[in-house]
Amino acid sequence: MLSRTADHLFWMSRYTERAENTARMLDVNYQTSLLPQSAAVAQVGWQGLLSISELLPAYQEKHGDIKPSKVMEFMVKDEGNPSSIVSCLRSARENARAVRGSLTTEAWETQNQTWLEVNRMLKNHEFEQDPGQFFEWVKFRSHLSRGVTVGTMLMDEALYFMRLGTFLERADNTARLVDVKFHAVQSDFFGNANEKDQEYDFYHWSAILRSVSAFEIYRKVYRDVIKPERVADLLILRPDMPRSLHASLNEVVSNLAMVANDQSQETQRRAGKLRADLQYGHIDEILATGLHAFLTQFLNQVNELGARISRDFLVPAQ
């Protein structure tokens, strides 16, 4: 396969997944903001959202003080923000258009229809009328894109590069979400939360689990009250949780093996080593050594993995 074609397919999937993850993070913040809370706590939530995406300086340069409506607008509609939902969907569609011949009709039409529809919705102010419904729509279109891809594409290198992009992006986003959200509520770890704090924490952790479609899964796996260390265990180490770091790395490793070439051995070794850290890790050890340090190192390794994949298979970064 031509490296340029592989590059477009890889980034088409990454941008689609990024749009979905941005919608998930905005949705959890929007839902949490409806709970009774102080202005300071709400401010931390919205600031954390920008920190997850490393967009705090860009936002402050453009809008100054953090205001929920401005953050939402910046993360959804701002075409000058490359990580906004509209920018991600546009980039996904442009990458799809560039390799139209490598996609099935259904896969292309799903991407194209998503782009046309999001423009219509934003023009008609449907996002402002019901943000929650808009975020659900973005998630649904991402699910549809993945389902159509797996259901109609030939199982060849084109599909493997698309899957590689999806799960590398998912690992990155889940790690960012866990890192920032665990910083926001830490009273459970120290055991000194009063009753009101515990009540707020329950809704906070519930919102985080819902943001990665894991609330029902948590109930099924642990059959217990929501505890931070178990939330971390589920989202980091469980291989059977679809959006966990472990599950994402399993997919990255298996898809890398399918497209392996003469120069990708070191990339495969690093991906395998990162997966092994998750496979044989224990949440108590991770929390003892520091969750933030673990996730920071993980994100660095995922970014390095992305750079190596680009170097080994795709168009070299300028």
Secondary structure by P-SEA (a helix, b strand, c coil): ccaaaaaaaaaaaaaaaaaaaaaaaaaaaaaaaaccccaaaaaaaaaaaaaaaccaaaaaaccccccaaaaaaaacccccccccaaaaaaaaaaaaaaacccccaaaaaaaaaaaaaaaaaaaaccccccaaaaaaaaaaaaaaaaaaaaacccccaaaaaaaaaaaaaaaaaaaaaaaaaaaaccccccccccaaaaaaaaaaaaaaaaaaccaaaaaaaccccccaaaaaaaacccccccccaaaaaaaaaaaaaaaccccaaaaaaaaaaaaaaaacccaaaaaaacaaaaaaaaaaaaaaaaaaaaaccccccc
